[in-house]
Amino acid sequence: MEFHIFQCKSDPDYFIVTDEAHCEAVLKANKCPTPDDELEKVGVFGEMGKERAAFDEGLAKRSIDSQGFYRFEAGSFDPVAERPISMP
């Protein structure tokens, strides 16, 4: 299976994973947690098995089979904030 991965623009920690057969339907429907959000394509990736760190492929496949997509939240990509002035 090839996974088509999209990222929510206003909630960049949320990703939507689907396959070729469901790609168009996922793009038409809003699958992001924020209303009126848009999806940005990250890429198309083949299966990697247990080496994949971002999401569980087995869970993603079952979710895609049952509802056409798999949504997951990754750890924040925001840069680490500067330490407060009061800290040494």
Secondary structure, DSSP 8 states (H G I E B T S, - for coil): -EEEEEEESSSTTEEEEE-GGGHHHHHHS--SSSTT--EEEEEEEE--GGG--SS-HHHHHHHHHHHS-EEEE----S------TT--
